[in-house]
């Protein structure tokens, strides 16, 4: 039997049925270790929307060595509604080795001004929390100073990738 790695509780993520695995910094080429569990296509995993799980098969000639960090990435689309980060887990199954389900650690880093915004699938709907306008004078035919006050629920950058 093949060794399978399952990432669980990616609740709210929007993904295609076949998910491309991408390289990550200091990843030890982890994306090349895995294949799609049914098609065996290299650098791909299988998404199950009903269970919110991503399943990866260890490719036939590959080994996930103990004591080595393996890092890879994949692209999702966030849900439209705001939400807190779910408890994402990981487990491994195979004919010789079983690794019990475990919660994945989160780093709780502020991202775009959002507390714990780096946590997976924490979603904030951008909005103005304050949007005020006022003027210095209502008198006709005189110079007037308009004052605008804005506060956003997220940090606005010159460009967003």
WOURBEL-V462831 format. One line per field, one symbol per residue. ss: DSSP state (2 for helix, 1 for strand, 0 for the rest). phi: phi as a letter, one per 30 degrees, with the letter a starting at -180 (. if undefined). Layout:
# WOURBEL-V462831
ss = ???
phi = ???
This chain:
# WOURBEL-V462831
ss = 00011111000001000111011000000222011000000101111100001111110000000000000110001000001000001111100000111110000000100100000000100001111111100000000001111111000000000
phi = .ddccbccidejdcbddccdccdbehdhhedddcbddcciddibbcccddchbccbcdeeccbcddicdcbbbacbcdddcdadddddbbabbadcbbcdebdddcchddbhicehddddidbbddaddbbcbbbdbcddibdbccbcbbbcdbdccebcd
